[in-house]
């Protein structure tokens, strides 16, 4: 979802479009977060198997949304909100587990996530250097992190979960910067739903990494 974007003359019209796109995108991020919360609350009694099915369905909807965005902005927004609700339902067993163990962890992870996304998002949005190189490096690092996560399932590594979370935050620092630079450089307002989905996934992954870190501290 990350691609090369050439520099454009940044006149008044471009600034106005940029502000409009930023406002629309962040509004959609807030909306999908609300649907995520609603889905998580509605799915708090789901079994792990059903929740996993909802999780898979969420990413199927996300794939469909990538094609729908080219034809209908309205349809892509509806699919984005459905994605938020489904992934919320899929995440509900994990959230219920943490809430039962210590609700403070959720608030701490949420606060840390807000600071993290705010810091690296601002860096990505304001930087003038093309971050295409960072997008490629972050994607490769994400694949390596996925492999490391599989290894942790079968091999016991001291402080493995904490190491995994720390590496995950490092990877998503780069991905967050890239996504916010895309938000600044994108010219079409119809790109707002797809960028919003990317940013929301950044937020969600960072949140879960912080949950691991705060849990390991206890």
Backbone as CSV, one residue per row, in Angstrom:
resi,resn,N_x,N_y,N_z,CA_x,CA_y,CA_z,C_x,C_y,C_z
1,UNK,0.811,-1.202,0.000,0.000,0.000,0.000,0.851,1.261,0.000
2,UNK,2.141,1.079,0.078,3.023,2.226,0.105,3.735,2.330,-1.234
3,UNK,3.694,3.488,-1.861,4.338,3.622,-3.150,5.109,4.911,-3.258
4,UNK,5.846,5.063,-4.346,6.626,6.262,-4.574,5.707,7.382,-5.014
5,UNK,5.932,8.566,-4.448,5.133,9.720,-4.826,6.071,10.876,-5.121
6,UNK,5.982,11.423,-6.298,6.871,12.502,-6.694,6.462,13.802,-6.019
7,UNK,7.413,14.714,-5.872,7.105,16.021,-5.313,6.226,16.802,-6.274
8,UNK,5.318,17.591,-5.723,4.415,18.389,-6.530,4.583,19.853,-6.144
9,UNK,4.345,20.780,-7.056,4.344,22.192,-6.675,3.308,22.414,-5.570
10,UNK,3.736,23.033,-4.508,2.848,23.127,-3.355,2.317,24.542,-3.218
11,UNK,1.342,24.892,-4.077,0.740,26.211,-4.039,-0.442,26.250,-3.110
12,UNK,-1.216,27.325,-3.241,-2.375,27.500,-2.364,-3.381,26.382,-2.581
13,UNK,-3.670,26.062,-3.852,-4.633,25.006,-4.144,-4.197,23.679,-3.575
14,UNK,-2.899,23.363,-3.688,-2.379,22.109,-3.149,-2.497,22.083,-1.635
15,UNK,-2.222,23.223,-1.006,-2.344,23.283,0.458,-3.787,23.063,0.890
16,UNK,-4.728,23.685,0.150,-6.142,23.510,0.488,-6.566,22.053,0.346
17,UNK,-6.133,21.416,-0.759,-6.461,19.999,-0.944,-5.819,19.152,0.141
18,UNK,-4.583,19.528,0.504,-3.902,18.772,1.551,-4.630,18.859,2.879
19,UNK,-5.086,20.063,3.228,-5.831,20.225,4.486,-7.140,19.449,4.440
20,UNK,-7.818,19.514,3.295,-9.084,18.789,3.163,-8.870,17.290,3.281
21,UNK,-7.839,16.774,2.593,-7.546,15.343,2.655,-7.164,14.934,4.070
22,UNK,-6.365,15.761,4.727,-5.965,15.456,6.102,-7.193,15.382,6.999
23,UNK,-8.070,16.380,6.889,-9.267,16.398,7.721,-10.169,15.203,7.457
24,UNK,-10.373,14.883,6.169,-11.223,13.742,5.826,-10.612,12.438,6.329
25,UNK,-9.315,12.288,6.123,-8.657,11.039,6.510,-8.696,10.836,8.011
26,UNK,-8.359,11.863,8.773,-8.346,11.709,10.224,-9.752,11.567,10.772
27,UNK,-10.728,12.170,10.095,-12.116,11.954,10.481,-12.526,10.503,10.283
28,UNK,-12.067,9.915,9.180,-12.357,8.498,8.929,-11.621,7.603,9.925
29,UNK,-10.412,7.975,10.291,-9.684,7.199,11.308,-10.471,7.195,12.616
30,UNK,-10.990,8.366,12.999,-11.795,8.450,14.222,-13.058,7.605,14.102
31,UNK,-13.686,7.631,12.914,-14.919,6.863,12.711,-14.648,5.363,12.780
32,UNK,-13.584,4.905,12.130,-13.300,3.468,12.138,-12.885,3.025,13.545
33,UNK,-12.243,3.924,14.302,-11.904,3.605,15.695,-13.177,3.435,16.527
34,UNK,-14.176,4.273,16.264,-15.444,4.150,16.979,-16.136,2.834,16.630
35,UNK,-16.117,2.455,15.356,-16.715,1.179,14.951,-15.912,0.005,15.512
36,UNK,-14.607,0.164,15.620,-13.781,-0.861,16.251,-14.216,-1.069,17.700
37,UNK,-14.392,0.033,18.432,-14.806,-0.054,19.826,-16.186,-0.697,19.943
38,UNK,-17.096,-0.314,19.039,-18.436,-0.912,19.059,-18.371,-2.403,18.762
39,UNK,-17.548,-2.790,17.779,-17.403,-4.201,17.447,-16.789,-4.997,18.587
40,UNK,-15.792,-4.399,19.245,-15.156,-5.075,20.370,-16.140,-5.271,21.524
41,UNK,-16.979,-4.255,21.762,-17.964,-4.366,22.842,-19.029,-5.409,22.497
42,UNK,-19.497,-5.378,21.247,-20.527,-6.332,20.825,-19.995,-7.761,20.822
43,UNK,-18.702,-7.921,20.558,-18.131,-9.263,20.458,-17.448,-9.749,21.715
44,UNK,-17.718,-9.092,22.841,-17.003,-9.444,24.074,-17.303,-10.859,24.561
45,UNK,-18.409,-11.467,24.092,-18.724,-12.823,24.504,-18.409,-13.867,23.443
46,UNK,-17.747,-13.465,22.366,-17.463,-14.401,21.283,-16.417,-15.440,21.691
47,UNK,-16.547,-16.626,21.136,-15.505,-17.629,21.322,-14.290,-17.234,20.488
48,UNK,-13.146,-17.830,20.800,-11.928,-17.502,20.075,-12.053,-17.883,18.601
49,UNK,-12.755,-18.964,18.311,-12.901,-19.409,16.927,-13.737,-18.416,16.121
50,UNK,-14.850,-17.978,16.692,-15.705,-17.011,16.000,-14.980,-15.672,15.842
51,UNK,-14.250,-15.263,16.878,-13.495,-14.015,16.815,-12.428,-14.090,15.728
52,UNK,-11.786,-15.241,15.599,-10.784,-15.410,14.554,-11.429,-15.302,13.175
53,UNK,-12.638,-15.860,13.036,-13.368,-15.740,11.773,-13.680,-14.290,11.440
54,UNK,-14.056,-13.509,12.451,-14.329,-12.086,12.247,-13.058,-11.349,11.841
55,UNK,-11.943,-11.761,12.414,-10.649,-11.154,12.099,-10.281,-11.390,10.636
56,UNK,-10.467,-12.626,10.176,-10.189,-12.954,8.780,-11.135,-12.187,7.863
57,UNK,-12.409,-12.131,8.242,-13.410,-11.415,7.430,-13.043,-9.940,7.302
58,UNK,-12.470,-9.368,8.363,-12.079,-7.957,8.327,-11.070,-7.697,7.216
59,UNK,-10.113,-8.589,7.071,-9.086,-8.369,6.051,-9.604,-8.697,4.653
60,UNK,-10.592,-9.577,4.558,-11.249,-9.795,3.267,-11.967,-8.518,2.837
61,UNK,-12.662,-7.891,3.780,-13.345,-6.616,3.506,-12.334,-5.553,3.096
62,UNK,-11.177,-5.550,3.751,-10.142,-4.571,3.422,-9.645,-4.750,1.986
63,UNK,-9.483,-5.996,1.561,-9.069,-6.260,0.187,-10.128,-5.800,-0.810
64,UNK,-11.393,-6.070,-0.484,-12.489,-5.631,-1.364,-12.514,-4.107,-1.442
65,UNK,-12.238,-3.460,-0.315,-12.264,-2.002,-0.264,-11.225,-1.392,-1.195
66,UNK,-10.093,-2.035,-1.365,-9.046,-1.509,-2.246,-9.537,-1.426,-3.687
67,UNK,-10.365,-2.368,-4.095,-10.926,-2.325,-5.445,-12.105,-1.353,-5.516
68,UNK,-12.911,-1.310,-4.463,-14.095,-0.435,-4.463,-13.705,1.034,-4.444
69,UNK,-12.531,1.354,-3.874,-12.115,2.751,-3.758,-11.944,3.415,-5.116
70,UNK,-11.639,2.616,-6.137,-11.447,3.172,-7.473,-12.774,3.542,-8.141
71,UNK,-13.872,2.976,-7.646,-15.159,3.160,-8.319,-16.138,4.003,-7.510
72,UNK,-16.123,3.839,-6.192,-17.124,4.531,-5.373,-16.542,4.889,-4.014
73,UNK,-16.446,6.189,-3.763,-15.942,6.639,-2.468,-16.902,6.245,-1.349
74,UNK,-18.208,6.318,-1.640,-19.198,5.962,-0.619,-19.098,4.507,-0.219
75,UNK,-18.946,3.624,-1.208,-18.832,2.193,-0.912,-17.566,1.890,-0.129
76,UNK,-16.478,2.579,-0.463,-15.222,2.328,0.249,-15.317,2.765,1.703
77,UNK,-16.070,3.826,1.974,-16.246,4.282,3.357,-17.079,3.275,4.149
78,UNK,-18.147,2.766,3.534,-18.973,1.748,4.194,-18.139,0.512,4.503
79,UNK,-17.325,0.089,3.550,-16.462,-1.074,3.762,-15.423,-0.798,4.839
80,UNK,-14.911,0.432,4.889,-13.942,0.795,5.926,-14.557,0.657,7.316
81,UNK,-15.776,1.133,7.473,-16.442,1.053,8.773,-16.762,-0.401,9.129
82,UNK,-17.150,-1.193,8.111,-17.387,-2.620,8.349,-16.093,-3.307,8.785
83,UNK,-14.983,-2.922,8.149,-13.677,-3.440,8.532,-13.386,-3.140,9.998
84,UNK,-13.662,-1.904,10.425,-13.422,-1.523,11.815,-14.241,-2.353,12.784
85,UNK,-15.520,-2.557,12.471,-16.386,-3.339,13.351,-15.940,-4.797,13.424
86,UNK,-15.567,-5.366,12.272,-15.153,-6.776,12.244,-13.834,-6.997,12.974
87,UNK,-12.882,-6.112,12.758,-11.603,-6.306,13.423,-11.728,-6.020,14.924
88,UNK,-12.702,-5.172,15.285,-12.987,-4.968,16.705,-13.538,-6.230,17.341
89,UNK,-14.481,-6.880,16.635,-15.036,-8.142,17.131,-13.948,-9.213,17.195
90,UNK,-13.067,-9.233,16.194,-11.992,-10.217,16.200,-10.988,-10.001,17.316
91,UNK,-10.818,-8.753,17.726,-9.853,-8.429,18.788,-10.457,-8.521,20.186
92,UNK,-11.775,-8.703,20.258,-12.450,-8.632,21.562,-11.934,-9.626,22.594
93,UNK,-11.645,-10.903,22.258,-11.146,-11.809,23.303,-9.830,-11.341,23.926
94,UNK,-8.963,-10.764,23.083,-7.684,-10.262,23.593,-7.921,-9.076,24.523
95,UNK,-8.790,-8.162,24.121,-9.072,-6.995,24.939,-9.751,-7.377,26.249
96,UNK,-10.655,-8.349,26.180,-11.319,-8.827,27.397,-10.304,-9.442,28.346
97,UNK,-9.350,-10.182,27.806,-8.307,-10.799,28.629,-7.504,-9.738,29.380
98,UNK,-7.072,-8.711,28.663,-6.280,-7.659,29.306,-7.115,-6.863,30.303
99,UNK,-8.376,-6.614,29.951,-9.252,-5.868,30.854,-9.485,-6.635,32.149
100,UNK,-9.596,-7.964,32.049,-9.795,-8.781,33.243,-8.526,-8.846,34.080
101,UNK,-7.374,-8.876,33.416,-6.109,-8.965,34.145,-5.798,-7.664,34.872
102,UNK,-5.887,-6.530,34.155,-5.608,-5.224,34.758,-6.067,-4.144,33.780
103,UNK,-7.224,-3.516,34.012,-7.742,-2.508,33.071,-6.786,-1.347,32.850
104,UNK,-5.912,-1.076,33.823,-4.988,0.048,33.676,-4.053,-0.144,32.484
105,UNK,-3.763,-1.399,32.148,-2.871,-1.673,31.024,-3.454,-1.113,29.731
106,UNK,-4.773,-1.233,29.570,-5.421,-0.725,28.361,-5.277,0.790,28.254
107,UNK,-5.477,1.479,29.380,-5.356,2.942,29.356,-3.911,3.361,29.116
108,UNK,-2.978,2.669,29.733,-1.569,3.010,29.548,-1.135,2.768,28.109
109,UNK,-1.555,1.642,27.547,-1.214,1.341,26.156,-1.855,2.355,25.214
110,UNK,-3.096,2.756,25.516,-3.764,3.751,24.683,-3.053,5.090,24.707
111,UNK,-2.642,5.530,25.891,-1.919,6.796,26.001,-0.573,6.750,25.294
112,UNK,0.157,5.649,25.484,1.454,5.501,24.825,1.293,5.466,23.309
113,UNK,0.228,4.817,22.833,-0.030,4.749,21.393,-0.303,6.131,20.820
114,UNK,-1.087,6.930,21.532,-1.388,8.279,21.060,-0.118,9.113,20.929
115,UNK,0.764,9.013,21.931,2.023,9.761,21.875,2.910,9.259,20.735
116,UNK,2.968,7.947,20.570,3.802,7.331,19.533,3.336,7.756,18.140
117,UNK,2.042,7.601,17.870,1.506,7.951,16.549,1.620,9.454,16.316
118,UNK,1.366,10.238,17.355,1.485,11.689,17.211,2.903,12.112,16.849
119,UNK,3.894,11.502,17.508,5.288,11.876,17.267,5.758,11.448,15.881
120,UNK,5.612,10.163,15.566,6.130,9.670,14.293,5.254,10.086,13.115
121,UNK,3.951,10.256,13.349,3.090,10.770,12.301,3.463,12.195,11.923
122,UNK,3.762,13.017,12.921,4.172,14.394,12.656,5.492,14.435,11.897
123,UNK,6.426,13.569,12.304,7.710,13.509,11.606,7.524,13.140,10.135
124,UNK,6.694,12.133,9.890,6.456,11.720,8.513,5.729,12.776,7.693
125,UNK,4.775,13.449,8.317,3.969,14.435,7.595,4.789,15.674,7.230
126,UNK,5.707,16.049,8.095,6.452,17.290,7.898,7.743,17.120,7.108
127,UNK,8.281,15.902,7.070,9.563,15.726,6.383,9.418,15.940,4.881
128,UNK,10.414,16.563,4.281,10.396,16.815,2.843,11.144,15.735,2.073
129,UNK,11.907,14.918,2.769,12.664,13.869,2.098,11.730,12.720,1.710
130,UNK,11.899,12.212,0.513,11.086,11.090,0.053,11.400,9.851,0.891
131,UNK,10.379,9.286,1.509,10.569,8.144,2.411,10.316,6.808,1.727
132,UNK,10.421,6.765,0.413,10.211,5.500,-0.286,11.199,4.432,0.190
133,UNK,12.442,4.854,0.441,13.449,3.907,0.942,13.025,3.324,2.286
134,UNK,12.394,4.157,3.125,11.943,3.689,4.432,10.762,2.734,4.279
135,UNK,9.914,2.980,3.294,8.780,2.082,3.046,9.281,0.686,2.684
136,UNK,10.280,0.613,1.809,10.819,-0.681,1.412,11.511,-1.379,2.589
137,UNK,12.278,-0.616,3.355,12.977,-1.196,4.503,11.980,-1.672,5.561
138,UNK,10.922,-0.898,5.786,9.931,-1.262,6.794,9.155,-2.508,6.383
139,UNK,8.861,-2.624,5.090,8.146,-3.809,4.612,9.005,-5.061,4.803
140,UNK,10.292,-4.956,4.475,11.193,-6.092,4.679,11.302,-6.438,6.163
141,UNK,11.384,-5.411,7.001,11.470,-5.636,8.447,10.187,-6.251,8.988
142,UNK,9.046,-5.873,8.395,7.770,-6.436,8.824,7.707,-7.935,8.522
143,UNK,8.207,-8.330,7.368,8.259,-9.757,7.022,9.167,-10.513,7.993
144,UNK,10.314,-9.907,8.322,11.229,-10.534,9.273,10.584,-10.651,10.650
145,UNK,9.832,-9.637,11.040,9.138,-9.670,12.334,8.101,-10.779,12.356
146,UNK,7.406,-10.963,11.240,6.412,-12.035,11.138,7.080,-13.400,11.337
147,UNK,8.225,-13.593,10.712,8.961,-14.853,10.862,9.406,-15.035,12.308
148,UNK,9.882,-13.961,12.922,10.316,-14.027,14.318,9.146,-14.395,15.230
149,UNK,7.960,-13.869,14.927,6.777,-14.206,15.712,6.443,-15.683,15.623
150,UNK,6.611,-16.269,14.433,6.369,-17.702,14.270,7.392,-18.506,15.068
151,UNK,8.652,-18.060,15.039,9.708,-18.750,15.794,9.382,-18.764,17.281
152,UNK,8.844,-17.647,17.781,8.522,-17.550,19.210,7.446,-18.545,19.628
153,UNK,6.625,-18.964,18.674,5.581,-19.938,19.002,6.196,-21.289,19.360
154,UNK,7.292,-21.620,18.703,7.890,-22.950,18.856,9.174,-22.957,19.692
155,UNK,9.803,-21.805,19.823,11.076,-21.732,20.547,10.945,-20.740,21.691
156,UNK,11.325,-21.179,22.875,11.271,-20.297,24.042,12.539,-19.441,24.095
157,UNK,12.368,-18.134,23.991,13.474,-17.186,24.040,13.263,-16.274,25.244
158,UNK,14.270,-16.130,26.108,14.117,-15.242,27.275,13.699,-13.831,26.844
159,UNK,12.644,-13.346,27.461,12.103,-12.016,27.154,11.714,-11.889,25.674
160,UNK,11.356,-13.014,25.061,11.022,-13.008,23.642,9.870,-12.098,23.300
161,UNK,8.823,-12.101,24.128,7.657,-11.260,23.865,8.016,-9.778,23.921
162,UNK,8.865,-9.414,24.886,9.278,-8.016,25.020,10.145,-7.598,23.835
163,UNK,11.033,-8.482,23.417,11.884,-8.194,22.255,11.023,-8.024,21.002
164,UNK,10.061,-8.923,20.850,9.157,-8.867,19.694,8.407,-7.536,19.664
165,UNK,7.899,-7.110,20.819,7.149,-5.851,20.886,8.048,-4.657,20.586
166,UNK,9.262,-4.661,21.124,10.190,-3.564,20.860,10.544,-3.457,19.387
167,UNK,10.819,-4.604,18.763,11.107,-4.604,17.330,9.883,-4.163,16.525
168,UNK,8.700,-4.595,16.969,7.472,-4.190,16.292,7.270,-2.687,16.320
169,UNK,7.547,-2.069,17.455,7.416,-0.614,17.547,8.418,0.081,16.620
170,UNK,9.614,-0.469,16.532,10.614,0.108,15.637,10.145,0.031,14.186
171,UNK,9.595,-1.118,13.795,9.092,-1.288,12.430,7.947,-0.322,12.152
172,UNK,7.006,-0.218,13.094,5.837,0.623,12.842,6.122,2.101,13.023
173,UNK,7.237,2.444,13.624,7.652,3.846,13.597,7.913,4.266,12.154
174,UNK,8.613,3.400,11.415,8.867,3.696,10.011,7.603,3.669,9.171
175,UNK,6.757,2.664,9.384,5.530,2.554,8.595,4.604,3.742,8.851
176,UNK,4.526,4.171,10.092,3.690,5.326,10.431,4.180,6.584,9.730
177,UNK,5.492,6.791,9.725,6.046,7.954,9.028,5.706,7.911,7.536
178,UNK,5.833,6.738,6.941,5.533,6.589,5.509,4.052,6.883,5.227
179,UNK,3.156,6.344,6.062,1.724,6.550,5.834,1.335,8.015,5.960
180,UNK,1.938,8.722,6.912,1.594,10.134,7.067,2.214,10.981,5.966
181,UNK,3.345,10.552,5.421,3.862,11.272,4.265,2.964,11.044,3.052
182,UNK,2.436,9.837,2.892,1.454,9.567,1.836,0.252,10.493,1.973
183,UNK,-0.162,10.712,3.222,-1.300,11.591,3.485,-1.002,13.008,3.023
184,UNK,0.224,13.451,3.206,0.581,14.806,2.790,0.712,14.928,1.279
185,UNK,1.248,13.906,0.630,1.567,14.003,-0.796,0.450,13.554,-1.718
186,UNK,-0.524,12.845,-1.197,-1.592,12.345,-2.064,-2.399,13.510,-2.619
187,UNK,-2.730,13.419,-3.908,-3.448,14.516,-4.568,-4.948,14.289,-4.607
188,UNK,-5.390,13.016,-4.627,-6.803,12.720,-4.790,-7.520,12.541,-3.459
189,UNK,-8.668,13.211,-3.317,-9.430,13.085,-2.080,-10.044,11.696,-1.930
190,UNK,-10.179,10.954,-3.056,-10.754,9.612,-2.974,-9.799,8.607,-2.341
191,UNK,-8.568,9.038,-2.081,-7.599,8.150,-1.425,-7.762,8.130,0.092
192,UNK,-8.631,9.005,0.628,-8.779,9.126,2.080,-9.136,7.810,2.780
193,UNK,-10.114,7.001,2.274,-10.449,5.761,2.981,-9.286,4.777,3.071
194,UNK,-8.513,4.623,1.994,-7.399,3.681,2.013,-6.290,4.145,2.949
195,UNK,-5.989,5.441,2.923,-4.964,5.952,3.837,-5.443,5.845,5.276
196,UNK,-6.734,6.102,5.498,-7.295,5.972,6.848,-7.170,4.539,7.349
197,UNK,-7.420,3.562,6.469,-7.277,2.155,6.857,-5.837,1.848,7.239
198,UNK,-4.872,2.366,6.471,-3.460,2.133,6.771,-3.081,2.736,8.114
199,UNK,-3.508,3.973,8.343,-3.163,4.642,9.602,-3.825,3.938,10.783
200,UNK,-5.078,3.502,10.602,-5.740,2.792,11.692,-5.017,1.491,12.023
201,UNK,-4.558,0.772,10.999,-3.808,-0.458,11.255,-2.483,-0.157,11.971
202,UNK,-1.858,0.964,11.624,-0.658,1.379,12.361,-0.984,1.560,13.841
203,UNK,-2.072,2.284,14.096,-2.475,2.554,15.482,-2.769,1.251,16.220
204,UNK,-3.492,0.360,15.572,-3.890,-0.891,16.216,-2.675,-1.756,16.541
205,UNK,-1.757,-1.877,15.598,-0.569,-2.685,15.848,0.285,-2.094,16.958
206,UNK,0.469,-0.788,16.935,1.254,-0.132,17.984,0.591,-0.343,19.340
207,UNK,-0.730,-0.239,19.385,-1.469,-0.453,20.635,-1.213,-1.852,21.195
208,UNK,-1.271,-2.862,20.339,-1.059,-4.227,20.815,0.396,-4.467,21.222
209,UNK,1.335,-3.816,20.566,2.730,-3.943,20.981,2.927,-3.328,22.372
210,UNK,2.294,-2.187,22.618,2.403,-1.575,23.937,1.717,-2.432,25.006
211,UNK,0.632,-3.101,24.639,0.006,-4.023,25.589,0.998,-5.100,26.023
212,UNK,1.749,-5.644,25.070,2.762,-6.660,25.396,3.816,-6.090,26.350
213,UNK,4.257,-4.871,26.074,5.310,-4.274,26.880,4.836,-4.016,28.299
214,UNK,3.657,-3.407,28.440,3.157,-3.108,29.786,2.792,-4.376,30.553
215,UNK,2.385,-5.400,29.839,2.103,-6.676,30.512,3.386,-7.326,31.009
216,UNK,4.445,-7.265,30.198,5.712,-7.883,30.594,6.310,-7.183,31.808
217,UNK,6.016,-5.886,31.966,6.531,-5.165,33.124,5.915,-5.658,34.428
218,UNK,4.752,-6.310,34.322,4.082,-6.813,35.510,4.401,-8.280,35.751
